[in-house]
Amino acid sequence: MRILIPIIFLLFITCKSQQTYSDKLLSEKKVINLFENCPNDGNCSIEIFPDSELEVKQDEFGNSYPVINSGNKLVIQYLYKKTPIENTADSNYSETIYFEIDNDKINLDLQNEKLQEVKLLYGRLCYCKGTTGYFKVNKGNLQVKMNRENLTINLQFEVKKIPQIINTINESIILNK
């Protein structure tokens, strides 16, 4: 009987479920400030939300907006904030890109309409009448690769009829920091 108890204990320890990369490396929200590929007139960051899902809702006027809920996916937000002009009202300007990744499909290569498989959403927020809001992205290319140490994002995209400052993201993020 004394031998049986340690064997049962070892079985319980070794029989835990297998974790994915995102489970092991991203157990909490992570914010990374970016400097290399950001326009000189602003600040850029990537925020990673593990155990989340991206929901695209619409308001009463038919305008889309993102909501990050609890879930079983990985949501990534890229944010560019232009430095406001001093002593100028309504000079705030930002662009945001959102998408979600299934925990078991970390490596992606998507083009055009397939970008909506990850709910790729572009936001332009400013005092820019008629060209502000959130827009689904259906034209471009997204490649995402993740290994034990890095998350690499390569995105080139275009939103028709909306001026953009950010149309390319090429970032490699070290996850173990």
Phi and psi in degrees as GROMACS dihedral restraints (atoms count N, CA, C in turn):
[ dihedral_restraints ]
;  ai    aj    ak    al  type     phi  dphi    fc
    3     4     5     6     1   -63.5    20    10
    4     5     6     7     1   -33.1    20    10
    6     7     8     9     1   -75.2    20    10
    7     8     9    10     1   -34.1    20    10
    9    10    11    12     1   -67.1    20    10
   10    11    12    13     1   -37.0    20    10
   12    13    14    15     1   -63.0    20    10
   13    14    15    16     1   -49.0    20    10
   15    16    17    18     1   -63.0    20    10
   16    17    18    19     1   -34.0    20    10
   18    19    20    21     1   -66.2    20    10
   19    20    21    22     1   -44.3    20    10
   21    22    23    24     1   -62.9    20    10
   22    23    24    25     1   -41.3    20    10
   24    25    26    27     1   -60.7    20    10
   25    26    27    28     1   -44.6    20    10
   27    28    29    30     1   -63.5    20    10
   28    29    30    31     1   -37.3    20    10
   30    31    32    33     1   -62.2    20    10
   31    32    33    34     1   -42.3    20    10
   33    34    35    36     1   -64.5    20    10
   34    35    36    37     1   -40.0    20    10
   36    37    38    39     1   -67.5    20    10
   37    38    39    40     1   -43.9    20    10
   39    40    41    42     1   -82.5    20    10
   40    41    42    43     1   -11.2    20    10
   42    43    44    45     1   -99.8    20    10
   43    44    45    46     1    26.2    20    10
   45    46    47    48     1   -76.5    20    10
   46    47    48    49     1   158.7    20    10
   48    49    50    51     1   -68.3    20    10
   49    50    51    52     1   151.7    20    10
   51    52    53    54     1   -76.4    20    10
   52    53    54    55     1   135.7    20    10
   54    55    56    57     1   -96.0    20    10
   55    56    57    58     1   152.4    20    10
   57    58    59    60     1   -88.6    20    10
   58    59    60    61     1   170.3    20    10
   60    61    62    63     1   -55.4    20    10
   61    62    63    64     1   -45.3    20    10
   63    64    65    66     1   -66.1    20    10
   64    65    66    67     1   -32.1    20    10
   66    67    68    69     1   -65.4    20    10
   67    68    69    70     1   -43.0    20    10
   69    70    71    72     1   -72.3    20    10
   70    71    72    73     1   -40.6    20    10
   72    73    74    75     1   -98.3    20    10
   73    74    75    76     1   -25.9    20    10
   75    76    77    78     1  -125.7    20    10
   76    77    78    79     1    74.4    20    10
   78    79    80    81     1   -90.3    20    10
   79    80    81    82     1   -10.5    20    10
   81    82    83    84     1  -144.0    20    10
   82    83    84    85     1   162.6    20    10
   84    85    86    87     1   -57.4    20    10
   85    86    87    88     1   141.8    20    10
   87    88    89    90     1  -133.9    20    10
   88    89    90    91     1   133.6    20    10
   90    91    92    93     1  -118.0    20    10
   91    92    93    94     1   127.7    20    10
   93    94    95    96     1  -122.4    20    10
   94    95    96    97     1   121.9    20    10
   96    97    98    99     1   -82.9    20    10
   97    98    99   100     1   136.0    20    10
   99   100   101   102     1  -112.1    20    10
  100   101   102   103     1   139.6    20    10
  102   103   104   105     1  -125.4    20    10
  103   104   105   106     1   -33.7    20    10
  105   106   107   108     1   -68.5    20    10
  106   107   108   109     1   -49.4    20    10
  108   109   110   111     1  -103.4    20    10
  109   110   111   112     1    22.9    20    10
  111   112   113   114     1   -99.7    20    10
  112   113   114   115     1   140.4    20    10
  114   115   116   117     1   -56.2    20    10
  115   116   117   118     1   147.0    20    10
  117   118   119   120     1   -63.5    20    10
  118   119   120   121     1   -21.3    20    10
  120   121   122   123     1   -95.5    20    10
  121   122   123   124     1    23.6    20    10
  123   124   125   126     1  -167.7    20    10
  124   125   126   127     1  -168.0    20    10
  126   127   128   129     1  -124.4    20    10
  127   128   129   130     1   145.6    20    10
  129   130   131   132     1  -127.1    20    10
  130   131   132   133     1   148.6    20    10
  132   133   134   135     1  -151.8    20    10
  133   134   135   136     1   158.5    20    10
  135   136   137   138     1  -121.9    20    10
  136   137   138   139     1   132.5    20    10
  138   139   140   141     1  -117.9    20    10
  139   140   141   142     1   129.9    20    10
  141   142   143   144     1  -112.8    20    10
  142   143   144   145     1   125.5    20    10
  144   145   146   147     1  -113.6    20    10
  145   146   147   148     1    99.9    20    10
  147   148   149   150     1   -75.7    20    10
  148   149   150   151     1   160.9    20    10
  150   151   152   153     1    52.7    20    10
  151   152   153   154     1    48.3    20    10
  153   154   155   156     1  -137.8    20    10
  154   155   156   157     1   171.3    20    10
  156   157   158   159     1  -142.6    20    10
  157   158   159   160     1   147.9    20    10
  159   160   161   162     1   -99.3    20    10
  160   161   162   163     1   123.5    20    10
  162   163   164   165     1  -115.0    20    10
  163   164   165   166     1   130.2    20    10
  165   166   167   168     1  -102.4    20    10
  166   167   168   169     1   112.1    20    10
  168   169   170   171     1  -104.2    20    10
  169   170   171   172     1   169.6    20    10
  171   172   173   174     1  -127.9    20    10
  172   173   174   175     1   140.5    20    10
  174   175   176   177     1   -84.6    20    10
  175   176   177   178     1  -176.6    20    10
  177   178   179   180     1   -66.0    20    10
  178   179   180   181     1   -13.4    20    10
  180   181   182   183     1   -99.8    20    10
  181   182   183   184     1     2.5    20    10
  183   184   185   186     1    86.6    20    10
  184   185   186   187     1     9.7    20    10
  186   187   188   189     1   -85.4    20    10
  187   188   189   190     1   135.7    20    10
  189   190   191   192     1   -82.4    20    10
  190   191   192   193     1   152.0    20    10
  192   193   194   195     1  -156.1    20    10
  193   194   195   196     1   150.3    20    10
  195   196   197   198     1   -89.5    20    10
  196   197   198   199     1   148.4    20    10
  198   199   200   201     1  -134.6    20    10
  199   200   201   202     1   128.7    20    10
  201   202   203   204     1   -99.6    20    10
  202   203   204   205     1   118.3    20    10
  204   205   206   207     1  -111.4    20    10
  205   206   207   208     1   165.5    20    10
  207   208   209   210     1   -65.4    20    10
  208   209   210   211     1   144.0    20    10
  210   211   212   213     1  -172.9    20    10
  211   212   213   214     1  -158.1    20    10
  213   214   215   216     1  -121.2    20    10
  214   215   216   217     1    28.5    20    10
  216   217   218   219     1  -123.8    20    10
  217   218   219   220     1  -178.1    20    10
  219   220   221   222     1  -115.3    20    10
  220   221   222   223     1   120.6    20    10
  222   223   224   225     1  -104.8    20    10
  223   224   225   226     1   133.6    20    10
  225   226   227   228     1  -118.7    20    10
  226   227   228   229     1   132.3    20    10
  228   229   230   231     1  -122.8    20    10
  229   230   231   232     1   123.0    20    10
  231   232   233   234     1  -104.7    20    10
  232   233   234   235     1   129.6    20    10
  234   235   236   237     1  -127.4    20    10
  235   236   237   238     1   127.8    20    10
  237   238   239   240     1  -114.6    20    10
  238   239   240   241     1   123.0    20    10
  240   241   242   243     1  -118.0    20    10
  241   242   243   244     1   115.8    20    10
  243   244   245   246     1   -72.9    20    10
  244   245   246   247     1   140.7    20    10
  246   247   248   249     1   -65.8    20    10
  247   248   249   250     1   123.2    20    10
  249   250   251   252     1   -65.2    20    10
  250   251   252   253     1   151.4    20    10
  252   253   254   255     1   -77.4    20    10
  253   254   255   256     1   128.5    20    10
  255   256   257   258     1   -61.3    20    10
  256   257   258   259     1   142.8    20    10
  258   259   260   261     1    57.0    20    10
  259   260   261   262     1    29.5    20    10
  261   262   263   264     1  -126.8    20    10
  262   263   264   265     1   121.2    20    10
  264   265   266   267     1   -70.7    20    10
  265   266   267   268     1   148.0    20    10
  267   268   269   270     1    59.4    20    10
  268   269   270   271     1    32.5    20    10
  270   271   272   273     1   -97.3    20    10
  271   272   273   274     1     6.8    20    10
  273   274   275   276     1   -69.6    20    10
  274   275   276   277     1   138.3    20    10
  276   277   278   279     1  -148.8    20    10
  277   278   279   280     1   132.9    20    10
  279   280   281   282     1  -148.3    20    10
  280   281   282   283     1   155.1    20    10
  282   283   284   285     1  -129.2    20    10
  283   284   285   286     1   137.6    20    10
  285   286   287   288     1  -132.8    20    10
  286   287   288   289     1   139.6    20    10
  288   289   290   291     1  -122.4    20    10
  289   290   291   292     1   129.9    20    10
  291   292   293   294     1  -120.6    20    10
  292   293   294   295     1   145.5    20    10
  294   295   296   297     1  -160.4    20    10
  295   296   297   298     1   161.0    20    10
  297   298   299   300     1  -123.2    20    10
  298   299   300   301     1   150.1    20    10
  300   301   302   303     1  -127.8    20    10
  301   302   303   304     1   136.0    20    10
  303   304   305   306     1   -68.0    20    10
  304   305   306   307     1   140.3    20    10
  306   307   308   309     1   -60.3    20    10
  307   308   309   310     1   -28.3    20    10
  309   310   311   312     1   -95.4    20    10
  310   311   312   313     1     1.9    20    10
  312   313   314   315     1  -129.3    20    10
  313   314   315   316     1    58.8    20    10
  315   316   317   318     1   -68.8    20    10
  316   317   318   319     1   -36.1    20    10
  318   319   320   321     1   -90.6    20    10
  319   320   321   322     1   118.6    20    10
  321   322   323   324     1  -129.4    20    10
  322   323   324   325     1   152.3    20    10
  324   325   326   327     1  -147.6    20    10
  325   326   327   328     1    99.6    20    10
  327   328   329   330     1  -122.3    20    10
  328   329   330   331     1   144.0    20    10
  330   331   332   333     1  -128.1    20    10
  331   332   333   334     1   145.8    20    10
  333   334   335   336     1    47.3    20    10
  334   335   336   337     1  -122.4    20    10
  336   337   338   339     1   -58.1    20    10
  337   338   339   340     1   -27.1    20    10
  339   340   341   342     1   -67.9    20    10
  340   341   342   343     1   -13.1    20    10
  342   343   344   345     1   -61.6    20    10
  343   344   345   346     1   -23.4    20    10
  345   346   347   348     1   -76.0    20    10
  346   347   348   349     1    -9.0    20    10
  348   349   350   351     1   -63.5    20    10
  349   350   351   352     1   -26.6    20    10
  351   352   353   354     1  -108.3    20    10
  352   353   354   355     1    11.6    20    10
  354   355   356   357     1    55.7    20    10
  355   356   357   358     1    43.6    20    10
  357   358   359   360     1   -61.5    20    10
  358   359   360   361     1   123.5    20    10
  360   361   362   363     1  -132.3    20    10
  361   362   363   364     1   133.2    20    10
  363   364   365   366     1  -112.5    20    10
  364   365   366   367     1   132.6    20    10
  366   367   368   369     1  -121.6    20    10
  367   368   369   370     1   134.7    20    10
  369   370   371   372     1  -123.0    20    10
  370   371   372   373     1   112.5    20    10
  372   373   374   375     1  -118.6    20    10
  373   374   375   376     1   116.2    20    10
  375   376   377   378     1  -168.4    20    10
  376   377   378   379     1   176.3    20    10
  378   379   380   381     1   -89.9    20    10
  379   380   381   382     1    76.3    20    10
  381   382   383   384     1  -134.2    20    10
  382   383   384   385     1    88.9    20    10
  384   385   386   387     1   -55.6    20    10
  385   386   387   388     1   127.2    20    10
  387   388   389   390     1    83.5    20    10
  388   389   390   391     1   -10.6    20    10
  390   391   392   393     1  -130.0    20    10
  391   392   393   394     1    34.3    20    10
  393   394   395   396     1  -123.4    20    10
  394   395   396   397     1   152.5    20    10
  396   397   398   399     1   131.2    20    10
  397   398   399   400     1  -167.1    20    10
  399   400   401   402     1  -112.5    20    10
  400   401   402   403     1   139.9    20    10
  402   403   404   405     1  -136.7    20    10
  403   404   405   406     1   136.1    20    10
  405   406   407   408     1   -68.6    20    10
  406   407   408   409     1   140.4    20    10
  408   409   410   411     1  -101.0    20    10
  409   410   411   412     1   122.7    20    10
  411   412   413   414     1  -124.0    20    10
  412   413   414   415     1     7.0    20    10
  414   415   416   417     1  -134.6    20    10
  415   416   417   418     1   115.0    20    10
  417   418   419   420     1   153.1    20    10
  418   419   420   421     1  -167.3    20    10
  420   421   422   423     1  -140.8    20    10
  421   422   423   424     1   131.9    20    10
  423   424   425   426     1  -127.0    20    10
  424   425   426   427     1   126.0    20    10
  426   427   428   429     1  -123.4    20    10
  427   428   429   430     1   128.8    20    10
  429   430   431   432     1  -129.1    20    10
  430   431   432   433     1   131.3    20    10
  432   433   434   435     1  -134.2    20    10
  433   434   435   436     1   138.7    20    10
  435   436   437   438     1  -136.0    20    10
  436   437   438   439     1   134.1    20    10
  438   439   440   441     1  -129.1    20    10
  439   440   441   442     1  -164.3    20    10
  441   442   443   444     1   -64.2    20    10
  442   443   444   445     1   -27.7    20    10
  444   445   446   447     1  -111.4    20    10
  445   446   447   448     1   -29.6    20    10
  447   448   449   450     1  -127.9    20    10
  448   449   450   451     1   151.0    20    10
  450   451   452   453     1  -119.0    20    10
  451   452   453   454     1   120.1    20    10
  453   454   455   456     1  -112.0    20    10
  454   455   456   457     1   129.2    20    10
  456   457   458   459     1  -123.7    20    10
  457   458   459   460     1   124.0    20    10
  459   460   461   462     1  -125.6    20    10
  460   461   462   463     1   115.3    20    10
  462   463   464   465     1  -135.0    20    10
  463   464   465   466     1   128.9    20    10
  465   466   467   468     1  -126.0    20    10
  466   467   468   469     1   129.0    20    10
  468   469   470   471     1  -152.7    20    10
  469   470   471   472     1   166.6    20    10
  471   472   473   474     1  -144.6    20    10
  472   473   474   475     1   135.9    20    10
  474   475   476   477     1  -113.3    20    10
  475   476   477   478     1   117.4    20    10
  477   478   479   480     1   -64.4    20    10
  478   479   480   481     1   141.7    20    10
  480   481   482   483     1    66.5    20    10
  481   482   483   484     1    11.3    20    10
  483   484   485   486     1  -124.7    20    10
  484   485   486   487     1   122.5    20    10
  486   487   488   489     1   -64.1    20    10
  487   488   489   490     1   139.8    20    10
  489   490   491   492     1  -130.2    20    10
  490   491   492   493     1   143.0    20    10
  492   493   494   495     1   -95.0    20    10
  493   494   495   496     1   -44.5    20    10
  495   496   497   498     1   -94.0    20    10
  496   497   498   499     1   119.5    20    10
  498   499   500   501     1  -134.7    20    10
  499   500   501   502     1     1.0    20    10
  501   502   503   504     1  -141.6    20    10
  502   503   504   505     1   135.5    20    10
  504   505   506   507     1  -128.8    20    10
  505   506   507   508     1   122.3    20    10
  507   508   509   510     1  -131.6    20    10
  508   509   510   511     1    98.0    20    10
  510   511   512   513     1  -135.6    20    10
  511   512   513   514     1   140.2    20    10
  513   514   515   516     1  -120.6    20    10
  514   515   516   517     1   118.5    20    10
  516   517   518   519     1  -110.0    20    10
  517   518   519   520     1   127.8    20    10
  519   520   521   522     1   -80.9    20    10
  520   521   522   523     1   122.8    20    10
  522   523   524   525     1   -88.4    20    10
  523   524   525   526     1   -21.5    20    10
  525   526   527   528     1   -88.0    20    10
  526   527   528   529     1    14.8    20    10
